[in-house]
Amino acid sequence: MGEVILTSSSWEKGGDAARQRHLETVMEQAGIEVEKEPPPPPKPDFERVPRHEQERLVQKYGRGVDKTKAKVGAENWHKALDQEIVIGTKAQGAILQEDNGPEIAYYLGRNPEEARRLGKMKGNEAVEEVRRISSKLTNEERRNVRPPENASFEEVVAARPYWGKARDIRRALRRR
């Protein structure tokens, strides 16, 4: 039998991974062998990272804090993070290692119940949860807003996929 390569995507937040898992499960139940992508290599525990690398990560996090404060507003930042919720050192290290660590911290401050749930998790489970949150926030950032109705054909075509894009392209073509 030939090779079948299928991918699945969704417009829902974080839907790609869930639909891909579902697709693979259905194919396996049908008796089709599914070749899965290997998982990304795990990042080392923050405690095991060399001291100079820890310092670099903390400095990068500090720069990210400044950007995130500018994006959400300093008052909102302080309001969200002015809480005492213990999340554990492994989760803290994972947040420092993620590229969007300050955004994760802000998200947890805005969602204290989720932060408390993270605090109850043990080591690697908490690290995986931080990665899941990071992925979720990254996917939210990638979501595009539909271009304005009077956008040129080139602007509509250049936009990332969104529901109704084909209709907007036809409208832009008619305006040309």
C-alpha positions in Angstrom: 0.0 0.0 0.0 1.3 3.5 -0.8 2.3 6.1 1.7 -0.4 8.4 3.0 0.5 11.8 4.5 -2.3 13.5 6.2 -2.4 16.6 8.4 -5.3 18.2 10.1 -5.9 21.8 11.1 -8.5 23.7 12.9 -9.4 27.4 13.4 -10.0 26.8 17.1 -7.3 27.8 19.6 -4.9 24.9 20.0 -7.1 22.8 17.7 -4.3 21.6 15.4 -2.8 19.1 17.9 -6.2 17.8 19.0 -7.5 17.2 15.5 -4.2 15.6 14.4 -4.4 13.2 17.4 -8.0 12.4 16.5 -7.0 11.8 12.9 -4.2 9.5 13.9 -6.4 7.6 16.3 -9.1 7.0 13.7 -6.5 5.8 11.2 -4.9 3.4 13.8 -8.3 2.0 14.6 -8.8 1.4 10.9 -5.6 -0.6 10.8 -3.5 1.9 9.0 0.0 2.3 10.3 0.6 6.0 11.3 4.1 7.4 11.3 4.1 10.1 14.0 6.5 13.0 14.3 9.0 12.5 17.1 8.3 14.8 20.1 10.6 17.8 20.4 13.6 17.2 22.6 12.8 18.2 26.2 14.4 21.3 27.6 16.7 20.6 30.6 15.5 21.4 34.1 16.3 25.0 35.0 18.4 23.8 37.9 20.6 21.7 35.6 21.2 24.6 33.2 24.7 26.1 33.7 24.9 29.2 35.8 25.8 31.5 32.9 22.9 30.2 30.9 20.5 30.8 33.8 21.7 34.4 34.0 21.2 34.8 30.2 17.6 33.4 30.5 16.8 35.7 33.4 18.1 38.7 31.5 16.1 37.6 28.4 13.0 37.2 30.7 13.6 40.8 32.0 13.7 42.2 28.5 10.5 40.3 27.7 8.8 41.7 30.8 9.5 45.2 29.5 7.9 44.3 26.1 4.9 42.6 27.8 4.4 45.6 30.1 4.4 47.9 27.1 1.9 45.7 25.3 -0.6 45.2 28.2 0.1 48.3 30.2 2.2 48.6 33.4 -0.9 49.0 35.6 -2.5 45.8 34.2 0.8 43.9 34.5 1.2 44.9 38.2 -2.5 44.1 38.9 -2.2 40.6 37.4 1.1 39.7 39.1 0.4 41.3 42.5 -0.7 37.9 44.0 0.9 35.3 46.1 0.4 32.0 44.2 3.0 29.3 44.5 3.7 27.4 41.3 6.9 25.6 42.2 10.5 25.9 41.0 10.2 23.5 38.0 7.3 25.6 36.6 9.2 28.8 37.3 12.3 27.5 35.4 10.1 26.4 32.5 8.5 29.8 32.3 12.0 31.4 32.2 13.1 29.0 29.4 10.1 29.8 27.2 10.4 32.6 24.7 7.1 34.1 25.8 7.7 33.6 29.5 6.5 37.0 30.6 3.3 36.5 28.7 2.8 33.2 30.4 3.3 34.9 33.8 0.8 37.6 32.9 -1.7 34.9 31.7 -1.3 33.0 35.0 -1.8 36.2 36.9 -5.0 36.9 34.9 -6.2 33.3 35.5 -5.3 32.6 39.2 -7.3 29.4 39.2 -5.2 28.0 36.5 -2.1 29.2 38.3 -3.3 27.4 41.5 -3.9 24.2 39.5 -0.4 24.5 38.1 1.0 25.0 41.6 -0.6 21.6 42.6 1.1 19.7 39.8 4.3 17.8 40.3 7.6 18.6 38.5 7.5 17.4 34.9 3.7 17.6 34.8 3.9 21.3 35.6 6.6 21.8 33.0 4.4 20.2 30.3 1.5 22.4 31.4 3.7 25.5 31.1 4.6 24.4 27.5 1.0 23.8 26.7 0.1 27.4 27.9 3.1 28.8 25.9 1.8 27.0 22.8 -1.7 28.2 23.4 -0.6 31.8 23.8 1.7 31.6 20.7 -1.2 30.3 18.7 -3.5 33.2 19.9 -0.8 35.7 18.8 -0.8 34.2 15.3 -4.5 34.6 14.8 -5.1 37.2 12.3 -7.7 39.8 12.3 -9.7 40.1 9.1 -8.4 43.0 7.0 -10.8 46.0 6.7 -13.5 45.9 4.1 -11.8 48.5 1.9 -8.5 46.6 1.9 -6.7 46.2 -1.4 -6.5 42.9 -3.2 -2.9 42.6 -2.3 -3.6 43.2 1.4 -6.3 40.5 1.5 -4.1 38.0 -0.3 -1.2 38.7 2.0 -3.3 38.0 5.2 -3.0 34.6 6.8 -5.9 32.2 6.3 -9.2 33.1 8.1 -12.8 32.3 7.6 -14.3 34.2 4.7 -11.0 35.0 3.1 -12.1 33.7 -0.3 -15.2 35.9 -0.2 -13.0 38.9 0.7 -10.7 38.2 -2.2 -13.6 38.1 -4.6 -14.9 41.5 -3.2 -11.4 43.0 -3.5 -11.2 41.7 -7.1 -14.5 43.4 -8.0 -13.2 46.7 -6.6 -10.1 46.6 -8.8 
